[in-house]
Amino acid sequence: MSTVTQGGPDLPQERRVVTEIPGPRSRELLARKQAAVPDGIGTTLPVFVTHAGGGVVVDADGNSLIDFGSGIAVTGVGNANPRVAERVRKQVGDFTHTCFMVTPYESYVEVCENLNRLTPGDHEKRTFLVNTGAEAVENAIKVARHATGRQAVVVFDHAYHGRTLLTMTLTAKNLPYKHRFGPFAPEVYRVPLAYPFRWPSGPENCAEEAAAQAIDMINKQIGAENVAALLIEPIAGEGGFIEPAPGFLPRMAEFAKANGIVFIADEVQTGFARTGDLFACEREGVVPDIVTTAKGIAGGLPLAAVTGRAELMDKVHVGGLGGTYGGNPLACEAALAVLESIEQDDLVGRARRIESVMLPRLRAMAEQHPMIGDVRGRGAMIAIELVKPGTKEPDPEATGRVLARCHAEGLLALTAGTYGNVLRFLPPLVIPDELLEEGLNILEKALGED
């Protein structure tokens, strides 16, 4: 058994299942939740957490689960990271809020300076801070529309961008995100994504054909001269960890540049070392005009950012951007600690190490289990797509069964995918190797029982 300095104080880094999952105390709390919280707030695994850190979460019944979720890619540096805890603790004693738009503070500026430095491209940039990924995406669209004087926004199939009115519209999947919540925002148009596993003519043709189709649709149905922004996730998150075929992202970025369209990379789930690069679009040398970030930025505190070319960002009039809580001082201190941890602890390298462990194991499982149709992903953002053996027909029922077995054995994992048939793995970047391997052993056993 090992301990971890990136979690709570000496939190044992071990899987420990002492009750059924969820246990009696969690079930009591779940009954309270059901009486107090609307059913629309779902729960993947109703164990109520009391401690977390490194690669484990500990529940109210004393079970210690291996964490392959990171709060949906949020706690990459670990829960209760000592640097985060120390800086936040100090800031709580100084002040918790002033509203940056009323009386500013240095930590907000420092976070923005770091993001201007770290995001792709050496051009002059500006950053402002908000609370959530959806808010960041919505503000990026505001900037693009204001700067270009255009209205249309182009998004991609399988995309997820949030749950607000505009970001629901930008999101592709109906259930659970859009169902009966319309009418939706106008001037949003959807084009194909280069999805190698499901491209009709095969992965070798995917990038070229998908880009050609997307560009043709934009030109014919919208008119490139009417498009303010082209918005894309470098790896589609909720859509199923779809990594667009190589060449697709650069081609779409070139098209945007040639037509005066603002190219926005939604790095909310992929950012901050998650994919083995600081930002996922770096892998193909793509330099977006605007980058949106959140999730892994502040170790679990609510913070998001919009970083873009200075000439775009500075076009918005004074007062046109902002919000009461955006760039809260506690969250800013947490973000500074996260960035320090990523750089000093080489978490980019650590993400690549996780990839080097997970992908070979999962590919070997795919050889043994025909229900695994595809293994994909980068860094610590890895997925398997489950299908009915011998076909590409999605099998969400089998996906649910495998997930339930993992949960019962003390492995916290998540699903994703337009068809509900993807198991996605987002371990904390600080997870010990032995827990990573043990989690994969549990998954392998769960697959073998189907």
VOPAGU-2260 file (C-alpha; in pm, 1 decimal, decimal comma):
REM VOPAGU-2260
SITE   aa  ch    i         X         Y         Z
SITE  MET   A    0       0,0       0,0       0,0
SITE  SER   A    1     125,6     347,5     -85,8
SITE  THR   A    2      22,7     696,8      11,0
SITE  VAL   A    3       7,3    1007,3    -201,8
SITE  THR   A    4     114,7    1363,5    -137,7
SITE  GLN   A    5    -129,2    1496,7    -398,6
SITE  GLY   A    6    -436,5    1391,2    -199,1
SITE  GLY   A    7    -563,3    1434,5     153,7
SITE  PRO   A    8    -308,9    1381,5     430,9
SITE  ASP   A    9    -177,0    1026,0     404,9
SITE  LEU   A   10    -493,1     897,9     238,4
SITE  PRO   A   11    -426,5     527,2     172,7
SITE  GLN   A   12    -398,7     455,9    -196,6
SITE  GLU   A   13    -585,5     128,0    -199,5
SITE  ARG   A   14    -912,7     -19,8    -318,9
SITE  ARG   A   15   -1120,9    -128,8     -23,8
SITE  VAL   A   16   -1473,9    -268,1     -50,6
SITE  VAL   A   17   -1624,9    -329,5     293,3
SITE  THR   A   18   -1996,8    -310,4     209,8
SITE  GLU   A   19   -2207,7    -356,5     -97,5
SITE  ILE   A   20   -2189,3     -49,0    -321,5
SITE  PRO   A   21   -2370,7     171,1    -242,8
SITE  GLY   A   22   -2361,6      81,9     125,9
SITE  PRO   A   23   -2621,6     147,8     395,9
SITE  ARG   A   24   -2504,8     498,4     486,3
SITE  SER   A   25   -2493,8     604,6     121,6
SITE  ARG   A   26   -2841,4     461,6      69,8
SITE  GLU   A   27   -2967,8     667,9     363,7
SITE  LEU   A   28   -2817,6     978,7     209,8
SITE  LEU   A   29   -2958,2     886,2    -129,6
SITE  ALA   A   30   -3307,6     877,3      20,3
SITE  ARG   A   31   -3250,0    1228,0     155,3
SITE  LYS   A   32   -3124,6    1339,0    -185,4
SITE  GLN   A   33   -3434,3    1201,2    -355,0
SITE  ALA   A   34   -3657,0    1392,9    -111,8
SITE  ALA   A   35   -3468,1    1722,0    -149,9
SITE  VAL   A   36   -3322,2    1730,0    -502,8
SITE  PRO   A   37   -3518,2    1702,6    -830,5
SITE  ASP   A   38   -3495,2    1376,3   -1022,3
SITE  GLY   A   39   -3345,0    1566,7   -1315,8
SITE  ILE   A   40   -3015,9    1575,4   -1123,5
SITE  GLY   A   41   -2892,2    1224,1   -1195,9
SITE  THR   A   42   -2615,2    1031,6   -1022,7
SITE  THR   A   43   -2379,5     786,8   -1192,8
SITE  LEU   A   44   -2286,0     602,7    -874,1
SITE  PRO   A   45   -2473,4     705,8    -556,0
SITE  VAL   A   46   -2193,0     664,8    -306,4
SITE  PHE   A   47   -2157,6     972,7     -88,7
SITE  VAL   A   48   -1796,1    1079,6     -70,0
SITE  THR   A   49   -1622,5    1183,7     251,6
SITE  HIS   A   50   -1258,7    1193,4     138,6
SITE  ALA   A   51   -1071,1    1178,5    -191,0
SITE  GLY   A   52    -716,9    1214,3    -315,6
SITE  GLY   A   53    -459,6    1063,8    -545,8
SITE  GLY   A   54    -641,8     783,9    -723,8
SITE  VAL   A   55    -921,1     704,6    -474,6
SITE  VAL   A   56   -1252,3     832,9    -344,2
SITE  VAL   A   57   -1372,3     716,6      -0,9
SITE  ASP   A   58   -1743,6     695,5      73,7
SITE  ALA   A   59   -1958,2     730,6     384,4
SITE  ASP   A   60   -1950,2     353,9     441,4
SITE  GLY   A   61   -1570,0     336,0     438,4
SITE  ASN   A   62   -1536,1     194,0      87,1
SITE  SER   A   63   -1233,2     319,9    -104,1
SITE  LEU   A   64   -1294,9     321,8    -479,9
SITE  ILE   A   65   -1040,6     354,1    -759,6
SITE  ASP   A   66   -1114,5     680,3    -938,8
SITE  PHE   A   67   -1128,3     659,4   -1318,4
SITE  GLY   A   68   -1350,9     967,8   -1339,8
SITE  SER   A   69   -1174,9    1265,8   -1177,8
SITE  GLY   A   70   -1511,9    1436,1   -1134,0
SITE  ILE   A   71   -1537,9    1436,1   -1515,8
SITE  ALA   A   72   -1178,5    1545,5   -1587,4
SITE  VAL   A   73   -1171,9    1809,9   -1312,2
SITE  THR   A   74    -931,9    1680,0   -1045,9
SITE  GLY   A   75    -635,4    1601,9   -1266,6
SITE  VAL   A   76    -392,6    1719,0    -997,7
SITE  GLY   A   77    -579,4    1511,8    -740,2
SITE  ASN   A   78    -848,5    1592,2    -489,4
SITE  ALA   A   79    -725,6    1796,8    -191,8
SITE  ASN   A   80    -398,7    1871,0    -372,1
SITE  PRO   A   81    -174,8    2026,0    -102,7
SITE  ARG   A   82     -76,8    2323,8    -317,1
SITE  VAL   A   83    -442,7    2394,9    -394,9
SITE  ALA   A   84    -550,1    2349,1     -33,0
SITE  GLU   A   85    -277,6    2575,5     102,8
SITE  ARG   A   86    -342,3    2863,7    -135,6
SITE  VAL   A   87    -719,8    2844,4     -97,6
SITE  ARG   A   88    -696,0    2823,4     281,0
SITE  LYS   A   89    -487,9    3139,6     292,8
SITE  GLN   A   90    -718,0    3325,3      55,3
SITE  VAL   A   91   -1028,0    3237,5     261,3
SITE  GLY   A   92    -866,6    3419,5     551,7
SITE  ASP   A   93    -791,4    3728,4     341,9
SITE  PHE   A   94   -1118,4    3776,5     148,9
SITE  THR   A   95   -1361,4    3556,3     -42,1
SITE  HIS   A   96   -1510,7    3802,4    -290,5
SITE  THR   A   97   -1507,1    4159,6    -411,5
SITE  CYS   A   98   -1622,9    4113,7    -773,9
SITE  PHE   A   99   -1330,8    4175,9   -1007,3
SITE  MET   A  100   -1538,7    4428,9   -1200,0
SITE  VAL   A  101   -1579,2    4639,7    -884,4
SITE  THR   A  102   -1243,2    4615,6    -709,1
SITE  PRO   A  103    -989,2    4385,8    -880,3
SITE  TYR   A  104    -717,6    4165,3    -729,9
SITE  GLU   A  105    -382,9    4034,5    -850,4
SITE  SER   A  106    -457,2    3661,7    -865,8
SITE  TYR   A  107    -714,7    3711,3   -1142,9
SITE  VAL   A  108    -458,1    3896,0   -1351,8
SITE  GLU   A  109    -194,5    3632,3   -1279,9
SITE  VAL   A  110    -421,4    3350,1   -1397,2
SITE  CYS   A  111    -489,4    3542,1   -1718,5
SITE  GLU   A  112    -119,0    3606,8   -1773,0
SITE  ASN   A  113     -47,8    3234,7   -1735,9
SITE  LEU   A  114    -319,9    3133,6   -1980,6
SITE  ASN   A  115    -199,5    3391,4   -2231,8
SITE  ARG   A  116     145,1    3235,4   -2201,8
SITE  LEU   A  117      45,4    2869,4   -2205,6
SITE  THR   A  118    -231,0    2841,9   -2465,9
SITE  PRO   A  119    -123,4    2763,5   -2823,8
SITE  GLY   A  120      35,0    3037,0   -3035,8
SITE  ASP   A  121     283,3    3315,2   -2965,4
SITE  HIS   A  122      49,9    3597,8   -3072,3
SITE  GLU   A  123     -70,5    3863,3   -2829,2
SITE  LYS   A  124    -365,7    3734,3   -2625,0
SITE  ARG   A  125    -622,9    3843,0   -2372,6
SITE  THR   A  126    -807,5    3626,1   -2117,0
SITE  PHE   A  127   -1110,8    3679,7   -1898,6
SITE  LEU   A  128   -1254,2    3447,6   -1634,7
SITE  VAL   A  129   -1602,7    3305,7   -1580,2
SITE  ASN   A  130   -1749,6    3019,9   -1378,0
SITE  THR   A  131   -1828,0    2720,7   -1601,3
SITE  GLY   A  132   -1735,3    2565,4   -1931,8
SITE  ALA   A  133   -2076,4    2647,7   -2076,5
SITE  GLU   A  134   -2032,9    3010,7   -1973,9
SITE  ALA   A  135   -1689,0    3017,8   -2136,7
SITE  VAL   A  136   -1825,3    2877,8   -2464,5
SITE  GLU   A  137   -2116,6    3119,1   -2465,3
SITE  ASN   A  138   -1883,8    3414,7   -2408,5
SITE  ALA   A  139   -1647,9    3295,6   -2681,4
SITE  ILE   A  140   -1943,4    3304,2   -2923,2
SITE  LYS   A  141   -2029,2    3655,7   -2801,4
SITE  VAL   A  142   -1675,2    3771,7   -2874,3
SITE  ALA   A  143   -1672,5    3610,3   -3219,7
SITE  ARG   A  144   -2005,1    3762,7   -3318,4
SITE  HIS   A  145   -1910,0    4106,1   -3191,2
SITE  ALA   A  146   -1568,3    4102,4   -3356,5
SITE  THR   A  147   -1688,2    3976,9   -3696,6
SITE  GLY   A  148   -2030,2    4139,0   -3715,8
SITE  ARG   A  149   -2165,0    3799,2   -3826,6
SITE  GLN   A  150   -2420,7    3571,7   -3658,7
SITE  ALA   A  151   -2390,0    3210,4   -3777,1
SITE  VAL   A  152   -2208,4    2952,7   -3564,9
SITE  VAL   A  153   -2093,6    2617,2   -3702,9
SITE  VAL   A  154   -2066,0    2315,6   -3470,9
SITE  PHE   A  155   -2009,4    1944,6   -3527,8
SITE  ASP   A  156   -2194,2    1619,8   -3492,5
SITE  HIS   A  157   -2139,1    1440,3   -3157,3
SITE  ALA   A  158   -2047,8    1771,6   -2989,4
SITE  TYR   A  159   -2115,9    1864,4   -2629,3
SITE  HIS   A  160   -2073,4    2225,4   -2519,9
SITE  GLY   A  161   -2299,2    2271,2   -2216,4
SITE  ARG   A  162   -2650,6    2298,6   -2075,7
SITE  THR   A  163   -2744,5    2667,6   -2108,2
SITE  LEU   A  164   -2984,3    2768,8   -2385,6
SITE  LEU   A  165   -2709,9    2852,5   -2635,4
SITE  THR   A  166   -2477,5    2567,8   -2538,8
SITE  MET   A  167   -2766,2    2318,5   -2541,9
SITE  THR   A  168   -2825,6    2433,2   -2897,0
SITE  LEU   A  169   -2458,5    2382,3   -2977,6
SITE  THR   A  170   -2469,7    2032,2   -2826,9
SITE  ALA   A  171   -2562,7    1750,0   -3064,9
SITE  LYS   A  172   -2725,7    1487,1   -2844,0
SITE  ASN   A  173   -3095,0    1507,6   -2759,7
SITE  LEU   A  174   -3123,7    1282,3   -2452,3
SITE  PRO   A  175   -3055,0    1383,5   -2184,4
SITE  TYR   A  176   -2931,1    1729,9   -2274,7
SITE  LYS   A  177   -3193,2    1882,8   -2506,9
SITE  HIS   A  178   -3511,3    1677,3   -2476,2
SITE  ARG   A  179   -3819,8    1902,1   -2442,6
SITE  PHE   A  180   -3611,5    2208,3   -2353,7
SITE  GLY   A  181   -3666,3    2393,9   -2681,5
SITE  PRO   A  182   -3707,0    2621,6   -2865,0
SITE  PHE   A  183   -3335,9    2661,3   -2912,0
SITE  ALA   A  184   -3111,8    2950,5   -3010,9
SITE  PRO   A  185   -3107,1    3056,6   -3376,6
SITE  GLU   A  186   -2819,3    3069,1   -3626,3
SITE  VAL   A  187   -2649,4    2745,7   -3515,9
SITE  TYR   A  188   -2559,1    2494,9   -3789,5
SITE  ARG   A  189   -2421,6    2141,1   -3758,2
SITE  VAL   A  190   -2178,1    1964,2   -3992,2
SITE  PRO   A  191   -2013,5    1617,7   -3990,9
SITE  LEU   A  192   -1726,7    1523,9   -3760,0
SITE  ALA   A  193   -1444,7    1299,9   -3881,1
SITE  TYR   A  194   -1533,6     993,6   -3668,1
SITE  PRO   A  195   -1288,5     727,2   -3787,2
SITE  PHE   A  196   -1458,8     421,4   -3635,8
SITE  ARG   A  197   -1794,9     503,7   -3792,1
SITE  TRP   A  198   -1694,2     672,7   -4118,4
SITE  PRO   A  199   -1878,4     490,4   -4400,8
SITE  SER   A  200   -1581,5     457,3   -4637,1
SITE  GLY   A  201   -1330,6     373,0   -4366,3
SITE  PRO   A  202   -1087,9     561,3   -4142,0
SITE  GLU   A  203    -831,3     611,8   -4418,0
SITE  ASN   A  204   -1071,7     842,6   -4603,2
SITE  CYS   A  205   -1228,8     999,6   -4299,8
SITE  ALA   A  206   -1041,8    1328,9   -4258,8
SITE  GLU   A  207   -1051,7    1430,6   -4623,0
SITE  GLU   A  208   -1412,4    1333,4   -4686,0
SITE  ALA   A  209   -1548,3    1475,2   -4360,1
SITE  ALA   A  210   -1373,9    1807,8   -4413,0
SITE  ALA   A  211   -1497,7    1826,7   -4771,4
SITE  GLN   A  212   -1854,2    1752,9   -4662,5
SITE  ALA   A  213   -1841,1    2006,4   -4379,5
SITE  ILE   A  214   -1699,6    2281,5   -4598,9
SITE  ASP   A  215   -1948,9    2208,1   -4875,8
SITE  MET   A  216   -2238,6    2230,6   -4630,3
SITE  ILE   A  217   -2111,2    2559,3   -4489,8
SITE  ASN   A  218   -2070,2    2713,1   -4833,9
SITE  LYS   A  219   -2404,9    2590,1   -4967,7
SITE  GLN   A  220   -2632,7    2615,1   -4666,9
SITE  ILE   A  221   -2495,4    2911,9   -4473,5
SITE  GLY   A  222   -2236,8    3099,2   -4677,8
SITE  ALA   A  223   -1890,7    3123,0   -4527,2
SITE  GLU   A  224   -1917,9    3502,9   -4529,0
SITE  ASN   A  225   -2203,5    3476,3   -4276,3
SITE  VAL   A  226   -2020,7    3255,3   -4025,7
SITE  ALA   A  227   -1888,5    3420,9   -3709,7
SITE  ALA   A  228   -1736,5    3113,0   -3547,0
SITE  LEU   A  229   -1644,7    2752,0   -3606,5
SITE  LEU   A  230   -1652,4    2572,6   -3268,2
SITE  ILE   A  231   -1500,5    2229,1   -3210,7
SITE  GLU   A  232   -1371,2    2001,9   -2935,4
SITE  PRO   A  233   -1023,3    1873,7   -3035,0
SITE  ILE   A  234   -1142,9    1542,2   -2891,6
SITE  ALA   A  235   -1520,0    1510,1   -2857,8
SITE  GLY   A  236   -1591,4    1449,5   -2489,7
SITE  GLU   A  237   -1949,2    1351,4   -2410,2
SITE  GLY   A  238   -1983,3    1240,6   -2771,6
SITE  GLY   A  239   -1760,4     943,5   -2691,2
SITE  PHE   A  240   -1395,7    1058,5   -2678,6
SITE  ILE   A  241   -1389,3    1076,5   -3055,3
SITE  GLU   A  242   -1048,6    1184,2   -3179,3
SITE  PRO   A  243   -1105,5    1338,3   -3524,0
SITE  ALA   A  244    -908,6    1168,6   -3799,3
SITE  PRO   A  245    -560,3    1323,8   -3837,0
SITE  GLY   A  246    -569,4    1622,1   -4068,4
SITE  PHE   A  247    -932,5    1713,8   -4005,0
SITE  LEU   A  248    -869,0    1980,7   -3741,0
SITE  PRO   A  249    -594,7    2156,8   -3939,4
SITE  ARG   A  250    -812,8    2154,0   -4252,5
SITE  MET   A  251   -1106,2    2312,9   -4071,0
SITE  ALA   A  252    -876,2    2570,1   -3909,1
SITE  GLU   A  253    -734,8    2661,7   -4251,7
SITE  PHE   A  254   -1085,1    2701,5   -4393,0
SITE  ALA   A  255   -1182,9    2926,4   -4102,4
SITE  LYS   A  256    -876,2    3145,4   -4144,4
SITE  ALA   A  257    -925,1    3179,7   -4519,2
SITE  ASN   A  258   -1282,7    3299,3   -4468,6
SITE  GLY   A  259   -1245,2    3532,7   -4171,8
SITE  ILE   A  260   -1417,4    3285,3   -3936,8
SITE  VAL   A  261   -1313,3    3272,5   -3571,0
SITE  PHE   A  262   -1183,0    2921,8   -3493,8
SITE  ILE   A  263   -1275,9    2830,4   -3134,4
SITE  ALA   A  264   -1128,1    2524,4   -2963,3
SITE  ASP   A  265   -1341,1    2397,9   -2675,9
SITE  GLU   A  266   -1071,3    2255,7   -2449,1
SITE  VAL   A  267   -1297,7    2236,2   -2145,0
SITE  GLN   A  268   -1250,4    1859,1   -2105,0
SITE  THR   A  269    -923,2    1816,0   -2294,0
SITE  GLY   A  270    -718,6    2097,3   -2140,7
SITE  PHE   A  271    -451,2    2114,0   -1872,0
SITE  ALA   A  272    -238,0    1807,9   -1954,7
SITE  ARG   A  273    -532,3    1566,2   -1976,6
SITE  THR   A  274    -442,4    1438,6   -2326,5
SITE  GLY   A  275     -64,8    1424,8   -2288,7
SITE  ASP   A  276     -24,9    1778,0   -2419,9
SITE  LEU   A  277    -106,0    2088,2   -2222,0
SITE  PHE   A  278    -388,7    2145,9   -2474,3
SITE  ALA   A  279    -517,7    1882,1   -2715,4
SITE  CYS   A  280    -506,6    2098,6   -3028,3
SITE  GLU   A  281    -128,2    2122,9   -2990,7
SITE  ARG   A  282     -88,1    1764,0   -3113,6
SITE  GLU   A  283    -150,5    1871,3   -3475,5
SITE  GLY   A  284      -9,8    2221,4   -3438,7
SITE  VAL   A  285    -349,9    2388,8   -3454,1
SITE  VAL   A  286    -350,8    2744,9   -3316,7
SITE  PRO   A  287    -708,7    2852,6   -3237,9
SITE  ASP   A  288    -824,2    3212,1   -3240,8
SITE  ILE   A  289   -1003,8    3150,0   -2910,1
SITE  VAL   A  290    -963,0    2870,8   -2654,1
SITE  THR   A  291   -1221,0    2792,2   -2386,3
SITE  THR   A  292   -1108,6    2614,8   -2069,7
SITE  ALA   A  293   -1263,4    2496,5   -1741,4
SITE  LYS   A  294   -1280,1    2158,1   -1559,4
SITE  GLY   A  295    -911,9    2082,7   -1486,1
SITE  ILE   A  296    -820,9    2449,3   -1442,5
SITE  ALA   A  297    -875,7    2488,2   -1066,3
SITE  GLY   A  298    -869,8    2151,7    -890,7
SITE  GLY   A  299   -1245,6    2137,2    -840,8
SITE  LEU   A  300   -1326,1    2500,5    -769,7
SITE  PRO   A  301   -1561,8    2668,9   -1019,1
SITE  LEU   A  302   -1353,6    2854,4   -1275,7
SITE  ALA   A  303   -1343,4    2880,5   -1653,2
SITE  ALA   A  304   -1165,8    3102,9   -1901,2
SITE  VAL   A  305   -1183,4    3248,8   -2248,7
SITE  THR   A  306    -843,8    3316,3   -2405,6
SITE  GLY   A  307    -815,9    3471,1   -2749,2
SITE  ARG   A  308    -633,4    3691,3   -2993,0
SITE  ALA   A  309    -600,0    4041,5   -2852,8
SITE  GLU   A  310    -743,9    4202,6   -3164,8
SITE  LEU   A  311   -1063,6    3997,8   -3125,7
SITE  MET   A  312   -1102,3    4023,0   -2751,3
SITE  ASP   A  313   -1036,2    4396,5   -2733,0
SITE  LYS   A  314   -1314,6    4475,9   -2979,7
SITE  VAL   A  315   -1585,3    4415,9   -2720,4
SITE  HIS   A  316   -1702,3    4735,1   -2549,1
SITE  VAL   A  317   -1638,2    4800,9   -2179,9
SITE  GLY   A  318   -1899,9    4619,9   -1972,6
SITE  GLY   A  319   -1985,3    4377,2   -2252,8
SITE  LEU   A  320   -1810,3    4090,3   -2076,7
SITE  GLY   A  321   -1811,3    3979,6   -1714,4
SITE  GLY   A  322   -2020,6    3837,8   -1432,3
SITE  THR   A  323   -2052,5    3870,2   -1056,0
SITE  TYR   A  324   -1857,1    3558,5    -959,2
SITE  GLY   A  325   -1627,7    3520,8   -1260,0
SITE  GLY   A  326   -1268,9    3474,4   -1146,9
SITE  ASN   A  327   -1354,4    3429,7    -779,3
SITE  PRO   A  328   -1035,6    3483,8    -572,4
SITE  LEU   A  329   -1049,5    3135,7    -415,9
SITE  ALA   A  330   -1076,2    2974,6    -757,5
SITE  CYS   A  331    -795,5    3191,9    -893,8
SITE  GLU   A  332    -562,1    3081,8    -616,0
SITE  ALA   A  333    -657,6    2720,8    -685,3
SITE  ALA   A  334    -583,1    2767,7   -1056,4
SITE  LEU   A  335    -240,2    2909,7    -982,7
SITE  ALA   A  336    -168,0    2605,0    -767,1
SITE  VAL   A  337    -290,6    2370,5   -1042,9
SITE  LEU   A  338     -67,5    2534,0   -1303,3
SITE  GLU   A  339     226,7    2512,1   -1066,4
SITE  SER   A  340     157,5    2142,0   -1008,7
SITE  ILE   A  341     127,7    2067,0   -1380,6
SITE  GLU   A  342     459,8    2230,6   -1457,2
SITE  GLN   A  343     662,3    2125,6   -1151,1
SITE  ASP   A  344     530,4    1768,1   -1135,6
SITE  ASP   A  345     545,3    1713,0   -1514,8
SITE  LEU   A  346     182,6    1607,6   -1537,3
SITE  VAL   A  347     199,0    1626,2   -1916,5
SITE  GLY   A  348     455,9    1348,9   -1900,0
SITE  ARG   A  349     247,8    1168,1   -1641,5
SITE  ALA   A  350     -55,3    1172,1   -1873,7
SITE  ARG   A  351     155,9    1013,1   -2145,4
SITE  ARG   A  352     269,3     748,9   -1897,7
SITE  ILE   A  353     -95,5     668,0   -1820,1
SITE  GLU   A  354    -163,0     635,4   -2192,8
SITE  SER   A  355     130,6     396,9   -2229,2
SITE  VAL   A  356     -22,2     172,9   -1962,8
SITE  MET   A  357    -388,1     193,0   -2061,6
SITE  LEU   A  358    -387,9     168,6   -2439,9
SITE  PRO   A  359    -188,1    -156,1   -2469,8
SITE  ARG   A  360    -398,4    -320,6   -2198,3
SITE  LEU   A  361    -724,3    -211,6   -2358,6
SITE  ARG   A  362    -611,1    -319,9   -2705,7
SITE  ALA   A  363    -524,0    -662,0   -2565,2
SITE  MET   A  364    -872,1    -678,9   -2411,2
SITE  ALA   A  365   -1020,7    -591,8   -2750,5
SITE  GLU   A  366    -843,8    -894,7   -2899,2
SITE  GLN   A  367   -1013,4   -1114,7   -2640,7
SITE  HIS   A  368   -1355,3    -950,1   -2630,0
SITE  PRO   A  369   -1527,4    -884,7   -2966,2
SITE  MET   A  370   -1774,2    -651,9   -2792,5
SITE  ILE   A  371   -1497,0    -389,2   -2791,3
SITE  GLY   A  372   -1533,6    -228,3   -3130,9
SITE  ASP   A  373   -1282,6      52,0   -3083,8
SITE  VAL   A  374   -1011,7     163,2   -2841,8
SITE  ARG   A  375    -918,7     527,8   -2864,0
SITE  GLY   A  376    -797,7     836,7   -2684,4
SITE  ARG   A  377    -482,7    1009,2   -2568,1
SITE  GLY   A  378    -311,0    1067,2   -2238,4
SITE  ALA   A  379    -547,9    1013,0   -1947,8
SITE  MET   A  380    -854,9    1054,3   -2171,7
SITE  ILE   A  381    -916,3     700,9   -2298,7
SITE  ALA   A  382   -1228,9     512,3   -2407,6
SITE  ILE   A  383   -1361,9     186,2   -2544,5
SITE  GLU   A  384   -1670,2     166,9   -2765,8
SITE  LEU   A  385   -1885,5    -141,5   -2712,1
SITE  VAL   A  386   -2078,2    -299,9   -2998,7
SITE  LYS   A  387   -2262,6    -618,5   -3072,9
SITE  PRO   A  388   -1987,2    -864,5   -3172,4
SITE  GLY   A  389   -1919,3    -884,5   -3543,0
SITE  THR   A  390   -2094,6    -554,1   -3613,5
SITE  LYS   A  391   -2063,9    -183,4   -3540,9
SITE  GLU   A  392   -2410,9    -173,7   -3389,7
SITE  PRO   A  393   -2390,1      14,9   -3058,1
SITE  ASP   A  394   -2459,2    -192,9   -2747,2
SITE  PRO   A  395   -2558,0      44,4   -2466,1
SITE  GLU   A  396   -2711,4    -240,5   -2264,1
SITE  ALA   A  397   -2382,6    -429,5   -2248,4
SITE  THR   A  398   -2207,7    -101,7   -2164,3
SITE  GLY   A  399   -2439,1     -56,1   -1867,3
SITE  ARG   A  400   -2379,3    -410,5   -1746,0
SITE  VAL   A  401   -2001,5    -377,0   -1762,4
SITE  LEU   A  402   -2015,7     -41,8   -1585,7
SITE  ALA   A  403   -2232,7    -183,3   -1306,5
SITE  ARG   A  404   -1984,7    -466,4   -1249,2
SITE  CYS   A  405   -1697,4    -218,8   -1230,7
SITE  HIS   A  406   -1885,1     -11,0    -974,5
SITE  ALA   A  407   -1969,0    -317,1    -765,0
SITE  GLU   A  408   -1599,7    -408,4    -749,9
SITE  GLY   A  409   -1490,3     -59,3    -646,7
SITE  LEU   A  410   -1391,6      99,7    -979,4
SITE  LEU   A  411   -1554,5     435,7   -1049,6
SITE  ALA   A  412   -1587,5     479,5   -1426,0
SITE  LEU   A  413   -1819,9     673,1   -1656,3
SITE  THR   A  414   -2007,9     626,6   -1980,2
SITE  ALA   A  415   -2033,3     859,5   -2278,9
SITE  GLY   A  416   -2118,2     854,3   -2646,8
SITE  THR   A  417   -2396,2     962,6   -2876,4
SITE  TYR   A  418   -2526,4     604,2   -2861,3
SITE  GLY   A  419   -2457,6     548,9   -2490,3
SITE  ASN   A  420   -2210,6     269,9   -2566,2
SITE  VAL   A  421   -1875,0     417,0   -2465,3
SITE  LEU   A  422   -1688,6     352,9   -2142,1
SITE  ARG   A  423   -1461,6     649,3   -2077,1
SITE  PHE   A  424   -1167,4     661,9   -1840,6
SITE  LEU   A  425   -1039,2     985,5   -1688,0
SITE  PRO   A  426    -808,1     889,2   -1402,4
SITE  PRO   A  427    -639,9    1165,1   -1203,9
SITE  LEU   A  428    -300,2    1238,9   -1350,1
SITE  VAL   A  429    -151,0    1161,8   -1007,4
SITE  ILE   A  430    -300,9     812,6    -977,5
SITE  PRO   A  431     -39,1     554,5    -866,5
SITE  ASP   A  432      55,6     295,1   -1126,3
SITE  GLU   A  433     -61,2       6,7    -909,2
SITE  LEU   A  434    -413,4     151,1    -885,4
SITE  LEU   A  435    -418,9     209,4   -1258,3
SITE  GLU   A  436    -331,9    -153,3   -1321,1
SITE  GLU   A  437    -579,8    -277,8   -1060,6
SITE  GLY   A  438    -856,6     -73,0   -1218,5
SITE  LEU   A  439    -779,3    -226,0   -1556,7
SITE  ASN   A  440    -788,2    -572,5   -1399,0
SITE  ILE   A  441   -1138,5    -501,0   -1267,0
SITE  LEU   A  442   -1248,7    -383,1   -1610,8
SITE  GLU   A  443   -1105,9    -692,4   -1776,8
SITE  LYS   A  444   -1294,0    -917,0   -1534,0
SITE  ALA   A  445   -1617,1    -722,2   -1592,9
SITE  LEU   A  446   -1584,2    -760,2   -1969,6
SITE  GLY   A  447   -1526,9   -1133,5   -1933,4
SITE  GLU   A  448   -1853,9   -1181,8   -1747,5
SITE  ASP   A  449   -2068,5   -1062,2   -2036,5
